[in-house]
Amino acid sequence: MKVLFNKLKKTNKIFLIIYLITFIIYLITYILLIKNLMSLSGIETAIRIIVIVIFGIWLLVYFLWNLINLILKKFIKLSITTAITIIFAIVFSFANYYINMLYSGISNIGEKEYIVYTTNLVVLNGTEINDESILGMINNSDDIEGNVLAKELIEKENLTNNEIEEYSSYYEMIFDLLNGKIDGIFLSSNYQTIFGSEESFKDLKDTTIAYTYSKEMENQDTTLTSNKSLKEPFTILLMGVDSEIDGLNANAAFNGDTLMLITFNPKTLNATMFSIPRDTYVPIACNNNKYAKINSSAAYGTSCVIDTVEQLTDITIDYYVKINFKGVVDLVDALGGIEVDIEAPDFNYNHGVNCGGKFCEQNSDRDTSASGMIYLDPGLQTINGEEALAYARCRHLYLQSDIDRNKHQQQVVEAIAKKAASLDNLSKIEEILNAVTKNITTNMSSKQILSFYDVLKSMIASSLSDGSFLTIEKTYLEYYSLPVRLGNNGPFTSAIGYYPDSLNAIIKLMKENLEIENHEMIKTFSFDANEEYTTKVSGQGITTGTKLETMPNFVGKSVSEVETWATNHNITLHTEFVNNTSSYYNPNIAPGLISNQNISDGILLNNVSELTIYINSISTNNDKPTTPNDDNNYNDKPSEDDNLPNDEQTEEDNPLDDILPSDDNDEENDNSESSESTTPDKENENHPIE
C-alpha cells in the first residue's frame, strides 16, 4: 500500500484530481440511483437489478483500471474512461431527478396521517350571538366537523348556556336557520360549496361566520385502506369536488357533486363507468339510513360516501380517488389538450347568457361576463383545460341536466386517460405531476399506484398488436322525477328516483367485469337494416321495478279515498274532527272533508307507518263541532225527515256518512276510535318523518 501511494505521488496531479473527483461524483449518483430504483417497487424488477449490477461493475472497473492507468501514466485511456463515467453520472442525475419527482408526487397524493378539520358557527348577516341565541348542531357523534369540533367550539367561546337544538339532517338544520327558527348552526368551512348549489339554500350567500375553530387531528380517511392487487379486477370510486380554488381542501366534508364508480379488469383491459346522479334519493349509510340526495353523504366525509355507494350497489369499493375538478384545467393543459365530441345543447340560455346556438358555460372562476364565458361549437374537437372543465360542469343547457353532465364527465375522464397513456414527452411529466398532486387524493399506497405501470404496459402492447387500447363500457341509470320535502312542512327539493331493474342491470355488468358473476353469453342476435345501429348501454331503457313514493296531498279529499289509500299502503289511519278553534282547521275546505294532515305531502313513505288526518267539522253558532249524532243538519234547508227520531232517519239524513269510514267491521272501528288522538301530534310536528 505504501508503494502504491508513492507511485501515485509521482503521477500527474491534475489527472489524479480528475480521477478522484469523477469517482466520487459517480459513486454518489450511483448510490442515489440504487435508492431511487429500489423505490420503484414492482416496476421491471429484473431490469432494475441488471442496471444496478452493470453500473456497479463499471464503478469497480473505473476505480481499479484507472488507478493502474494513473500509475502507468496512460492518460489517454484515463481520459476516455473518465469522459464515459462523467456521462453516466449525468444520466444518473437526470434519472434520479425524474424518479424522485415521480415518487414524491405519487407519495403526496396519498392521504395524510394528520389533517386540519374546521367547524364554523354560521349565522345570517346581521345576527349577533348572545345567551338567548338558539344554536343548531348535528347529533351524529361520528361527525367531526358538525358535532365533535362543534362541542369544543361551544366550550372555547363560552356558549354553554345557549340552547342547543340537535338535528339528524344538515338540510333541516340549514332550512331552520334561513327561516329564523334558530340563530346559528355549526358547519364545515366549505359549507357554501357543499350546500349553496341547492335552490332552496340560495340564501346561504347571506350568511357569515360568527366563530371558527380548527384542529389538526388524525385523518379519519386513513383507515380506508385496501390490499386488493391491481393485477386482479378492482373498483375505484371517483369523487369530484367542484371547488372554485386550485387544490383540495384538507377538510373532510366536500360537495360530492360527481360520483363515478369504475370497475377495471386488467386481464381483459375492460372498464365500466357508472355515473351516479348527484340528486339520486338513497339511504345515507352514516345517518341511520335516512333518505337524502346521495351527494349529501359527502357532507359527512369520504367514508360515508363509500358506505352509501356500497350499500346502493352491493359492490365493495377497493379504492377511491377524490379529485378537484378545478385541477382539470391544469391537467388537460399539461397533456396538450384532449379530444372530445361536444354534444349540441338542448337550450340556448345558460346563466342568463344567450349562447347563440353554441355550447357556453362559465370559466373556472365562474365568471359570466363576456370575457369569462367559454363558447364551443358542437362536434369532435381538441379542447383545452378551461373548455374541458366548462363541458364537465355544464348541466343547464341540456334537457336531462345532471344526467347529461355525468355523461360529459365520462367523456372527459375517458379522453384524459387515453391522452395520458399515449404521452411520450418527458418534459410534460413534471407539469402533469404538479397538476395531479395538488388536486387528487387517494387511499392507494405508492406501491399500488406504481403497479399501474404493468397495466399501462399491457394497454400499450395491446394497442400496438391489434389497435385496441382500452374498452370502456358506459352505463345509464333510468330515473324519474321525485320531488320531496326537506322535513315536515319544509321546502321541496328536486330529487330523482331510479328504476331498480335499471340499476340491477348496471350492477350485473360491473360484477361480471369484476368476475364476481359469470358473463351470460348472448346466443341470439337480430337487427333491422332500416334502424341505425347503436351500442348497447347497460341500464338504458329499463323502467321497471318498484318506485319510491311520497305522501300525497289529501287536503280537500274525502275520508273514504284516504282510507282506501292507507289500506293499500299498509298505513294505520287516524282521524280527528277539528273546528275553527284548531290550528288544523282549514276555512277553505268544506265540512266533512280533510282539512290537514300530520305528515306533509312530499315526505317519503318508506318510514311512514301511521297517518293522522284532520276533518273539518260542521260549525254551530257556539263553535261546537257537530258529530253524526248532533241534532243540527249539514244543510240550512230542512229535509223531509227532520222530525223523525234519529234511529228512524235514512242514511241520507247524515251528510257525513258517505265520507266517514264504513262500519263494516264494528270492532275494528271501535278500536280505531278509542286510539284516536284528540290533540295535534307535536312530536311529529317537531321531528318529522322522512
C-alpha positions in Angstrom: 0.0 0.0 0.0 2.9 2.4 0.8 4.4 1.6 -2.6 1.1 2.4 -4.3 0.9 5.8 -2.6 4.5 6.6 -3.5 3.7 5.8 -7.1 0.6 7.9 -7.1 2.6 10.9 -5.7 4.8 10.7 -8.8 1.9 10.7 -11.2 0.3 13.8 -12.9 -1.5 15.7 -10.1 -4.2 17.1 -12.4 -5.2 13.7 -13.7 -5.2 12.3 -10.2 -7.6 15.0 -9.0 -9.8 14.5 -12.0 -9.8 10.8 -11.3 -10.8 11.2 -7.7 -13.5 13.8 -8.3 -15.0 11.7 -11.1 -15.0 8.6 -8.9 -16.7 10.5 -6.0 -19.4 12.0 -8.3 -20.1 8.7 -9.9 -20.3 6.9 -6.5 -22.8 9.5 -5.1 -25.0 9.5 -8.2 -24.9 5.7 -8.3 -25.9 5.3 -4.7 -28.8 7.7 -5.2 -29.8 5.7 -8.3 -29.9 2.5 -6.3 -32.1 4.2 -3.7 -34.5 5.6 -6.3 -34.6 2.4 -8.4 -35.4 0.4 -5.3 -38.3 2.7 -4.6 -40.0 1.8 -7.9 -41.2 -1.4 -6.4 -43.0 -3.7 -8.8 -41.7 -2.0 -12.0 -39.5 -4.1 -14.2 -37.7 -5.7 -11.2 -35.3 -7.7 -13.4 -34.3 -4.7 -15.4 -33.7 -2.6 -12.3 -31.4 -5.3 -10.8 -29.5 -5.7 -14.1 -29.0 -1.9 -14.3 -27.7 -1.8 -10.7 -25.3 -4.7 -11.3 -23.9 -3.4 -14.6 -23.2 0.1 -13.3 -21.8 -1.3 -10.1 -19.3 -3.3 -12.2 -18.4 -0.2 -14.1 -17.7 1.6 -10.8 -15.2 -1.1 -9.8 -13.7 -1.2 -13.3 -13.2 2.6 -13.3 -11.7 2.6 -9.9 -9.2 -0.2 -10.4 -8.4 0.2 -14.1 -7.8 3.9 -14.0 -5.7 3.5 -10.8 -3.4 1.4 -13.0 -3.6 3.9 -15.8 -2.5 6.6 -13.4 0.5 4.7 -12.2 1.4 3.7 -15.7 0.7 7.2 -16.9 -1.7 6.1 -19.6 -3.6 9.3 -19.6 -5.4 8.8 -22.9 -7.2 5.7 -21.6 -7.8 7.5 -18.4 -9.4 10.4 -20.2 -11.7 8.2 -22.3 -13.0 6.2 -19.3 -13.4 9.4 -17.3 -15.4 11.0 -20.0 -17.7 7.9 -20.2 -18.0 7.9 -16.4 -19.0 11.6 -16.3 -21.7 10.9 -19.0 -23.0 8.1 -16.8 -23.1 10.4 -13.8 -25.0 13.0 -15.7 -27.5 10.4 -16.9 -27.8 9.1 -13.3 -28.5 12.7 -12.2 -31.4 13.1 -14.6 -32.7 9.7 -13.8 -32.6 10.4 -10.1 -34.4 13.8 -10.6 -37.3 12.3 -12.5 -37.6 9.2 -10.4 -37.5 11.2 -7.2 -40.0 13.7 -8.7 -42.3 10.8 -9.7 -42.1 9.0 -6.4 -42.5 12.2 -4.3 -45.5 13.2 -6.4 -47.1 9.8 -6.0 -46.5 9.9 -2.3 -48.1 13.3 -2.0 -51.5 12.2 -3.4 -52.0 9.7 -0.6 -54.0 10.5 2.4 -52.0 12.5 5.1 -51.8 11.0 8.5 -53.0 14.3 10.1 -55.2 17.0 8.6 -56.9 20.1 9.8 -60.6 19.9 10.5 -62.6 23.0 10.8 -66.1 23.9 12.1 -67.8 27.3 11.9 -70.7 28.8 13.7 -72.7 30.2 10.8 -75.3 33.0 11.2 -77.5 35.2 9.0 -75.9 38.5 8.1 -76.5 41.0 11.0 -77.2 38.3 13.6 -75.4 38.7 17.0 -74.8 35.6 19.1 -75.8 36.1 22.8 -77.0 34.0 25.7 -80.5 33.9 24.2 -79.4 32.5 20.9 -80.5 29.0 19.8 -77.8 27.0 18.1 -78.2 24.1 15.8 -75.9 21.1 15.8 -75.8 17.7 14.1 -76.4 14.9 16.6 -74.1 12.3 15.0 -71.1 11.9 17.3 -69.1 10.4 14.4 -69.3 13.8 12.5 -66.0 15.5 13.3 -66.8 19.0 12.0 -70.6 19.0 12.6 -70.5 17.6 16.1 -67.2 16.8 17.8 -65.5 20.2 17.0 -68.8 22.0 17.4 -68.9 20.9 21.0 -65.3 22.1 21.5 -66.1 25.4 19.9 -69.0 25.8 22.3 -66.7 25.3 25.3 -64.0 27.6 23.8 -66.3 30.5 23.2 -68.3 30.1 26.4 -71.6 29.2 24.6 -72.5 26.5 27.1 -75.6 28.5 28.4 -77.1 28.6 24.9 -79.9 26.3 23.9 -78.7 23.6 21.5 -81.1 22.2 19.0 -79.9 18.8 17.7 -80.6 17.7 14.1 -80.1 14.5 12.2 -80.0 16.2 8.8 -77.9 19.2 7.6 -80.8 20.2 5.2 -83.3 20.5 8.0 -80.8 22.5 10.1 -79.9 24.9 7.3 -83.6 25.3 6.5 -84.4 26.3 10.1 -81.5 28.8 10.1 -82.6 30.5 6.9 -86.2 30.7 8.2 -85.2 32.2 11.5 -86.1 29.3 13.8 -82.6 29.1 15.1 -79.9 31.7 15.3 -76.7 29.8 14.3 -75.6 26.4 13.1 -72.3 24.6 13.0 -71.0 23.8 9.5 -67.7 22.9 7.8 -65.7 25.8 6.4 -66.6 24.9 2.8 -70.4 24.9 3.5 -71.1 27.3 0.7 -69.7 24.9 -1.9 -71.4 21.9 -0.3 -74.9 23.3 0.1 -75.0 26.5 -1.8 -75.9 24.9 -5.1 -79.3 23.8 -3.7 -82.0 26.1 -5.0 -83.7 26.0 -1.5 -80.5 27.2 0.1 -79.5 30.0 -2.3 -79.8 32.5 0.7 -76.7 30.9 2.2 -74.8 33.6 0.4 -76.4 36.0 3.0 -74.6 34.3 5.9 -71.5 35.0 7.8 -69.2 33.1 10.2 -69.5 34.2 13.8 -66.9 31.9 15.2 -64.5 29.4 13.7 -62.4 26.6 15.2 -59.8 24.4 13.6 -57.9 21.5 14.9 -55.2 19.2 13.5 -56.5 15.6 14.0 -55.8 12.1 12.9 -57.2 11.8 9.4 -60.3 9.6 9.6 -59.9 8.5 6.0 -56.5 6.8 6.6 -58.5 3.8 7.8 -60.0 3.4 4.3 -57.2 1.1 3.0 -57.3 -1.9 0.7 -54.8 -4.6 -0.1 -56.5 -5.6 -3.3 -53.9 -6.3 -6.0 -54.2 -4.3 -9.1 -53.4 -7.4 -11.1 -56.9 -8.6 -10.2 -60.2 -6.9 -11.1 -60.8 -3.9 -8.8 -63.1 -1.0 -8.2 -62.4 2.8 -7.9 -64.9 5.4 -6.7 -64.1 8.7 -8.3 -65.4 11.6 -6.3 -65.4 15.0 -7.9 -65.1 18.2 -5.8 -66.4 21.2 -7.7 -64.3 23.8 -6.0 -63.5 27.3 -7.1 -60.0 27.1 -5.8 -57.0 25.2 -7.2 -56.1 22.4 -4.8 -58.1 20.2 -2.5 -59.3 21.5 0.9 -57.9 19.4 3.7 -61.3 19.3 5.5 -63.3 16.1 5.5 -66.5 17.4 4.0 -66.9 18.2 0.3 -69.8 18.7 -2.1 -69.8 15.3 -3.8 -71.4 16.6 -7.0 -69.7 13.9 -9.1 -69.7 10.3 -8.1 -68.4 7.7 -10.6 -68.0 4.1 -9.8 -65.4 2.4 -12.1 -64.6 -1.2 -12.4 -61.4 -2.4 -14.2 -60.3 -5.8 -15.2 -56.5 -5.7 -16.0 -56.8 -9.2 -17.6 -59.2 -8.1 -20.3 -58.4 -4.3 -20.3 -62.1 -3.8 -19.9 -63.6 -1.0 -17.7 -67.1 0.0 -16.8 -68.2 3.5 -15.8 -71.3 4.2 -13.7 -72.0 7.9 -13.0 -74.4 8.2 -10.1 -76.6 11.3 -10.4 -76.0 13.8 -7.6 -79.7 14.1 -6.8 -80.4 10.3 -6.6 -82.5 9.8 -3.4 -81.0 6.9 -1.4 -80.5 5.9 2.3 -77.4 7.7 3.7 -75.4 4.9 5.4 -73.8 7.1 8.2 -77.1 8.9 9.0 -79.2 6.0 10.2 -80.1 5.2 6.6 -82.3 8.3 6.3 -83.1 9.0 2.7 -81.5 12.0 1.1 -79.7 13.0 -2.1 -76.6 10.9 -2.5 -74.4 13.9 -2.8 -75.3 14.9 0.8 -73.4 11.9 2.1 -70.2 13.9 1.2 -71.0 16.4 4.0 -70.1 13.6 6.5 -66.8 12.7 4.8 -65.3 10.2 2.4 -66.2 7.1 4.4 -69.9 8.0 4.4 -69.9 8.3 0.6 -68.2 5.0 0.2 -70.5 3.2 2.6 -73.6 4.7 0.9 -72.4 3.7 -2.6 -71.5 0.2 -1.5 -75.0 -0.1 0.1 -76.6 1.1 -3.1 -74.7 -1.2 -5.5 -73.7 -4.2 -3.3 -70.2 -3.8 -4.7 -67.1 -3.4 -2.5 -65.1 -0.3 -3.3 -61.4 -1.1 -3.2 -60.0 2.4 -3.9 -61.2 5.9 -4.1 -59.8 8.9 -5.9 -61.0 12.4 -4.8 -60.3 15.0 -7.5 -60.8 18.7 -7.5 -62.3 19.5 -10.9 -60.6 22.9 -10.9 -57.4 20.9 -11.3 -58.8 19.5 -14.6 -57.7 22.8 -16.2 -54.0 22.3 -15.3 -54.1 18.6 -16.1 -55.7 18.9 -19.6 -53.4 21.8 -20.5 -50.3 19.8 -19.3 -51.5 17.0 -21.6 -51.7 19.4 -24.5 -55.5 19.2 -24.7 -57.9 16.3 -25.2 -60.2 15.3 -28.0 -63.9 15.4 -27.1 -67.1 15.2 -29.1 -69.1 18.2 -27.7 -72.8 17.5 -27.5 -75.2 20.0 -29.1 -77.1 21.9 -26.4 -80.9 21.5 -26.0 -81.4 25.0 -24.7 -79.9 28.4 -25.8 -79.5 30.2 -22.5 -77.1 29.5 -19.6 -76.7 31.7 -16.5 -78.8 34.3 -18.3 -76.4 34.4 -21.3 -77.6 33.8 -24.9 -75.2 31.1 -26.2 -76.2 31.7 -29.8 -76.7 28.0 -30.6 -73.3 27.1 -29.3 -72.2 25.4 -26.1 -71.4 28.0 -23.5 -70.5 27.9 -19.8 -68.8 29.9 -17.1 -65.0 29.6 -16.9 -63.2 28.1 -13.9 -63.7 31.3 -11.9 -67.5 31.2 -12.6 -67.3 34.5 -14.5 -70.4 35.2 -16.6 -69.1 38.3 -18.2 -68.4 38.3 -22.0 -64.8 37.5 -21.4 -65.5 34.9 -18.8 -67.8 32.6 -20.8 -66.5 29.6 -22.7 -68.0 29.0 -26.1 -67.7 25.9 -28.2 -69.1 24.6 -31.4 -70.8 21.2 -31.1 -68.8 18.3 -32.6 -65.5 16.4 -32.3 -62.6 18.7 -31.5 -59.5 19.2 -29.3 -60.3 21.3 -26.3 -58.0 22.9 -23.6 -58.3 22.8 -19.8 -60.8 25.7 -19.4 -63.0 24.2 -22.1 -62.8 20.7 -20.6 -63.8 21.9 -17.2 -66.7 24.0 -18.6 -68.0 21.0 -20.5 -67.7 18.7 -17.4 -69.5 21.3 -15.2 -72.4 22.3 -17.5 -75.9 21.0 -16.9 -78.3 23.9 -17.5 -78.0 23.7 -21.3 -79.2 20.1 -21.5 -82.6 18.5 -21.2 -81.5 15.8 -18.7 -79.5 18.3 -16.7 -77.3 16.3 -14.2 -77.7 13.1 -16.2 -76.2 14.8 -19.3 -73.5 16.3 -17.2 -72.5 12.9 -15.9 -72.2 11.7 -19.5 -70.0 14.6 -20.4 -67.8 14.0 -17.4 -67.3 10.4 -18.5 -66.2 11.7 -21.9 -63.7 14.0 -20.3 -62.3 11.3 -18.0 -62.0 8.8 -20.9 -60.3 11.4 -23.1 -57.8 12.3 -20.3 -57.0 8.6 -19.7 -56.3 8.0 -23.4 -54.2 11.1 -23.8 -52.1 10.3 -20.7 -51.5 6.8 -21.9 -50.2 8.0 -25.2 -47.9 10.7 -23.7 -44.3 10.4 -25.0 -42.9 13.7 -23.9 -40.8 13.5 -20.7 -40.8 17.3 -20.3 -44.6 17.1 -19.6 -44.2 14.7 -16.7 -43.4 17.4 -14.1 -46.2 19.6 -15.2 -48.7 16.8 -15.1 -47.5 15.6 -11.7 -47.9 19.2 -10.3 -51.4 19.3 -11.6 -52.2 15.9 -10.2 -50.6 16.1 -6.8 -52.4 19.4 -5.9 -55.8 18.2 -6.9 -56.0 14.5 -6.2 -56.2 12.4 -3.0 -56.5 8.6 -2.9 -56.2 5.7 -0.5 -53.9 3.9 -2.8 -50.4 3.3 -1.5 -47.4 4.4 -3.6 -46.6 0.8 -4.3 -50.2 0.2 -5.6 -50.1 3.3 -7.8 -46.7 2.2 -9.2 -48.2 -1.2 -10.1 -50.4 0.6 -12.7 -47.2 0.5 -14.8 -47.9 -3.1 -15.7 -51.5 -2.2 -16.6 -50.3 0.6 -18.8 -47.7 -1.6 -20.4 -50.4 -4.1 -21.3 -52.5 -1.4 -22.8 -49.7 -0.2 -25.0 -48.8 -3.7 -26.1 -52.4 -4.4 -27.0 -52.6 -1.1 -28.9 -49.5 -2.0 -30.9 -50.7 -5.5 -31.7 -54.3 -5.1 -32.8 -55.0 -1.4 -32.5 -57.2 -1.7 -29.4 -56.3 0.2 -26.3 -58.9 0.1 -23.6 -62.6 -1.0 -23.7 -64.8 1.3 -21.7 -68.4 0.2 -21.2 -70.7 3.1 -20.2 -73.9 2.8 -18.3 -77.1 4.7 -18.0 -79.4 4.8 -14.9 -83.0 5.3 -15.8 -84.6 7.7 -13.5 -87.8 9.6 -12.7 -88.6 12.9 -11.0 -89.1 12.6 -7.3 -90.0 16.0 -5.6 -89.6 15.5 -1.9 -89.8 17.8 1.1 -86.8 18.6 3.3 -88.6 17.7 6.5 -92.3 18.1 7.5 -93.6 21.4 6.2 -90.2 22.1 4.7 -89.5 23.2 1.1 -89.5 20.8 -1.8 -86.2 19.7 -3.4 -85.9 18.2 -6.9 -84.6 14.8 -6.1 -84.7 11.9 -8.6 -85.6 8.2 -8.0 -84.2 5.4 -10.0 -85.7 2.3 -11.5 -84.4 -0.7 -9.6 -84.2 -3.0 -12.6 -82.1 -0.4 -14.5 -79.7 -0.3 -11.5 -79.6 -4.1 -11.3 -78.6 -4.3 -15.0 -75.7 -1.9 -14.3 -74.6 -3.8 -11.2 -74.7 -7.1 -13.1 -72.4 -5.6 -15.8 -69.9 -4.4 -13.1 -70.0 -7.7 -11.2 -69.3 -9.6 -14.5 -66.3 -7.3 -15.2 -65.1 -7.9 -11.6 -65.5 -11.7 -12.2 -67.9 -11.9 -9.3 -70.6 -13.2 -11.6 -70.3 -15.2 -14.7 -70.9 -13.4 -18.0 -74.0 -14.7 -19.8 -73.3 -15.3 -23.4 -75.9 -13.8 -25.9 -76.9 -16.7 -28.2 -79.3 -14.9 -30.4 -79.0 -11.7 -32.4 -81.3 -9.8 -34.6 -81.1 -6.5 -36.5 -83.2 -4.2 -38.7 -81.3 -2.8 -41.7 -83.7 0.2 -41.6 -82.6 1.1 -38.0 -79.4 2.9 -37.1 -77.1 0.7 -35.1 -76.3 1.9 -31.6 -74.0 0.5 -29.0 -75.9 -1.2 -26.1 -75.7 0.8 -22.9 -76.4 -1.2 -19.7 -79.4 0.1 -17.8 -80.7 2.2 -20.6 -84.4 1.7 -21.5 -85.2 -0.3 -18.4 -88.0 1.4 -16.5 -89.3 -1.4 -14.3 -89.1 -2.2 -10.6 -90.8 -0.6 -7.5 -90.6 3.1 -7.5 -90.3 5.3 -4.4 -93.5 7.0 -3.3 -94.1 10.2 -1.4 -97.0 11.2 0.8 -99.9 12.6 -1.3 -101.7 15.9 -0.5 -105.1 14.8 0.9 -106.4 18.3 1.7 -109.9 18.6 0.3 -110.2 14.8 -0.3 -112.8 12.5 1.3 -112.1 10.2 4.1 -113.1 7.1 2.1 -110.5 8.0 -0.5 -107.7 8.2 2.1 -108.9 5.1 3.8 -108.5 3.1 0.6 -105.1 4.6 0.0 -103.9 3.8 3.6 -105.1 0.2 3.3 -103.3 -0.3 0.0 -100.1 1.1 1.6 -100.4 -0.7 4.9 -100.5 2.5 6.8 -102.5 2.9 10.0 -105.0 5.8 9.6 -106.2 8.0 12.5 -108.9 10.7 12.1 -109.7 13.8 14.1 -112.6 16.3 13.8 -111.5 19.9 14.1 -113.4 23.2 14.3 -112.4 26.7 13.7 -110.6 26.9 17.0 -108.0 24.3 15.9 -104.7 25.1 14.1 -105.6 22.2 11.8 -108.9 23.7 10.7 -109.0 24.9 7.1 -111.7 27.5 6.4 -111.2 27.0 2.6 -112.3 23.3 2.9 -116.0 22.2 3.1 -117.1 20.5 6.3 -116.6 16.7 6.2 -113.6 16.9 4.0 -109.9 16.6 5.0 -108.5 20.0 6.2 -105.0 18.9 7.1 -102.6 16.0 7.7 -99.9 15.5 10.3 -97.4 14.3 7.6 -96.9 16.8 4.8 -97.2 15.8 1.2 -93.8 15.1 -0.4 -92.5 13.1 2.6 -91.1 9.7 1.6 -93.3 6.8 2.6 -90.6 4.4 3.4 -90.6 5.3 7.1 -94.2 6.2 7.5 -96.4 3.7 9.3 -99.2 6.0 10.7 -101.1 9.0 9.4 -103.4 11.3 11.1 -105.9 13.3 9.1 -108.0 16.2 10.3 -111.6 16.7 9.2 -113.4 20.0 9.2 -116.5 19.7 11.4 -119.8 21.3 10.9 -119.7 24.5 12.9 -122.6 25.7 15.0 -123.3 29.1 16.4 -121.4 28.4 19.5 -118.5 26.9 17.5 -119.2 23.4 18.9 -118.2 20.7 16.4 -121.0 18.7 15.1 -120.8 14.9 15.0 -123.1 12.4 13.2 -125.3 12.3 16.4 -125.8 16.1 16.6 -129.3 17.5 16.1 -128.0 20.1 13.7 -128.1 19.3 10.0 -125.4 20.0 7.4 -127.7 22.0 5.2 -129.6 25.1 6.2 -132.6 23.8 4.2 -134.5 21.3 6.4 -135.1 17.8 5.0 -138.4 15.9 4.9 -137.1 13.6 7.7 -136.2 16.3 10.2 -138.9 15.3 12.6 -138.1 11.6 12.5 -136.3 10.1 15.5 -132.6 9.6 15.0 -132.9 5.8 14.7 -135.5 6.1 12.0 -133.6 8.5 9.8 -132.4 7.2 6.5 -128.7 7.1 5.7 -129.1 10.2 3.5 -130.1 12.2 6.6 -126.5 12.3 7.8 -124.3 14.0 5.2 -121.0 12.7 6.7 -122.0 9.0 6.2 -120.5 8.9 2.7 -117.1 10.3 3.8 -116.6 8.7 7.2 -115.1 5.2 7.5 -117.7 2.5 7.0 -118.8 0.3 9.9 -118.4 -3.0 8.1 -116.2 -4.1 10.9 -117.7 -2.6 14.1 -115.0 -4.0 16.4 -112.2 -2.5 14.2 -113.9 0.9 14.1 -114.4 0.8 17.9 -110.7 0.1 18.4 -109.7 2.9 15.9 -111.9 5.4 17.7 -110.5 4.6 21.1 -107.0 5.1 19.8 -107.7 8.5 18.1 -105.6 11.3 19.4 -107.5 14.5 20.4 -104.5 16.8 20.2 -102.1 17.5 17.4 -99.1 15.2 17.2 -96.5 17.6 18.4 -93.7 15.0 18.3 -94.3 14.5 14.6 -94.5 18.3 14.1 -91.1 18.9 15.7 -89.4 15.7 14.4 -90.9 14.9 11.0 -90.7 11.6 9.5 -88.6 11.5 6.3 
